[in-house]
Each structure stands twice: as structure tokens, then as C-alpha cells.
Amino acid sequence: MHTLDTLDAMTQHQSTQTMKPATAAKKLGVYLDATPADFREGVVSRTELNTLQSDPPQWLRDLRRDGPHPARWSRRSWACPSPGSHAAGSPRHSPPSRSRR
């Protein structure tokens, strides 16, 4: 009986799990400031996030298509290196080697 009580509590916890709008926007791949006010000012449940991903409303489709896009998506589409990619040992951004004479 104890196992069923624990399982029931876990199921209830999963169904009420919520996240901040910034987290949901990141998971949806959109810029938070471009989302509607009611999205930014509320909380998003796991169920709502799943619904937004599987059947996005028009505002979400428009944002994904037209932007503005988060910086990481913009860099990727322009083939720009991400910040920190110039770290030591990165062959793409290593300084040119000097030839000895």
C-alpha cells in the first residue's frame, strides 16, 4: 500500500509541475520579450508546454518563422561562432603559427 501512495503522490507532482515563462520560452526556442504579455506574466505547466510544442498557436508559429530569434539561433543561422569558441585549443580560432627561420 505504501508504494501506491508514493506513486500517487509522484503522479500528482508531475501533473502540477510548472516553470517560469523564461524557461518555457527557451524550451520553445523563442525570445521571451517577443511573447504575448499573458505568457510572460504567468507560469507554464508541463502540460501547457507539451500542448504548445505539439499544437503551437498562431503567435508561436509567427515568432518561430519571423522572429525576433534568441541569439543562439541567430548565430547559428549566420554561421557565427558562439561566444567562448575562441578558447584555447580551438583549431578554428587559433592564432596563426609563426614559422621559424
C-alpha positions as CSV (number, residue, x, y, z in Angstrom):
1,M,0.0,0.0,0.0
2,H,2.9,2.4,0.7
3,T,4.2,2.0,-2.8
4,L,0.8,3.0,-4.3
5,D,0.7,6.1,-2.0
6,T,4.1,7.1,-3.2
7,L,3.2,6.5,-6.9
8,D,0.0,8.6,-6.5
9,A,2.0,11.5,-4.9
10,M,4.5,11.3,-7.8
11,T,1.7,11.4,-10.4
12,Q,0.1,14.4,-8.7
13,H,3.5,16.2,-8.5
14,Q,4.1,15.6,-12.3
15,S,0.7,17.0,-13.2
16,T,1.2,20.2,-11.3
17,Q,4.8,20.9,-12.3
18,T,5.2,24.5,-13.6
19,M,8.1,26.6,-14.9
20,K,8.9,30.2,-15.3
21,P,8.0,31.9,-18.6
22,A,11.7,32.3,-19.4
23,T,12.3,28.6,-19.1
24,A,9.3,27.8,-21.3
25,A,10.4,30.3,-23.9
26,K,13.8,28.8,-24.0
27,K,12.4,25.3,-24.4
28,L,10.1,26.6,-27.2
29,G,13.1,28.3,-28.9
30,V,11.6,31.9,-28.8
31,Y,12.7,35.2,-27.5
32,L,10.8,35.8,-24.2
33,D,10.3,39.6,-24.7
34,A,8.5,38.9,-28.0
35,T,5.9,36.6,-26.5
36,P,2.4,37.8,-25.5
37,A,2.0,39.5,-22.1
38,D,-0.2,36.8,-20.7
39,F,2.6,34.3,-21.5
40,R,5.3,36.4,-19.9
41,E,3.3,37.2,-16.8
42,G,2.0,33.7,-15.9
43,V,3.5,30.3,-15.3
44,V,3.5,27.4,-17.7
45,S,2.7,23.9,-16.7
46,R,4.3,20.9,-18.2
47,T,1.0,20.0,-19.9
48,E,0.7,23.5,-21.4
49,L,4.3,23.3,-22.7
50,N,3.6,19.9,-24.3
51,T,0.5,21.4,-26.0
52,L,2.4,24.5,-27.2
53,Q,5.0,22.2,-28.7
54,S,2.6,19.7,-30.3
55,D,0.0,22.2,-31.5
56,P,1.5,25.7,-31.5
57,P,-0.9,28.7,-31.5
58,Q,-0.6,31.3,-34.3
59,W,1.5,33.7,-32.2
60,L,4.1,31.0,-31.6
61,R,4.2,29.9,-35.2
62,D,4.7,33.6,-36.2
63,L,7.5,34.0,-33.7
64,R,9.3,30.9,-34.9
65,R,9.0,31.9,-38.5
66,D,9.6,35.7,-38.3
67,G,11.5,36.3,-35.1
68,P,12.9,38.0,-33.3
69,H,15.0,35.0,-32.5
70,P,17.2,34.2,-29.5
71,A,20.8,35.0,-30.0
72,R,21.8,31.3,-30.2
73,W,19.5,30.8,-33.2
74,S,20.7,33.9,-34.9
75,R,24.3,33.0,-34.6
76,R,23.6,29.5,-35.9
77,S,21.7,30.8,-39.0
78,W,24.5,33.3,-39.8
79,A,27.2,30.6,-39.1
80,C,28.9,32.9,-36.5
81,P,30.9,31.3,-33.8
82,S,29.3,31.2,-30.4
83,P,30.9,33.2,-27.5
84,G,33.7,31.2,-26.0
85,S,34.6,29.3,-29.1
86,H,37.8,31.2,-29.2
87,A,39.0,29.4,-26.1
88,A,42.5,27.9,-26.1
89,G,42.8,24.8,-28.2
90,S,40.0,25.6,-30.6
91,P,41.6,24.9,-34.0
92,R,39.1,27.2,-35.8
93,H,40.2,30.2,-33.9
94,S,43.8,29.5,-33.0
95,P,46.3,32.3,-33.8
96,P,48.4,31.7,-36.9
97,S,51.6,29.8,-36.2
98,R,54.8,31.6,-36.8
99,S,57.4,29.9,-39.0
100,R,60.9,29.7,-37.7
101,R,63.9,30.8,-39.9
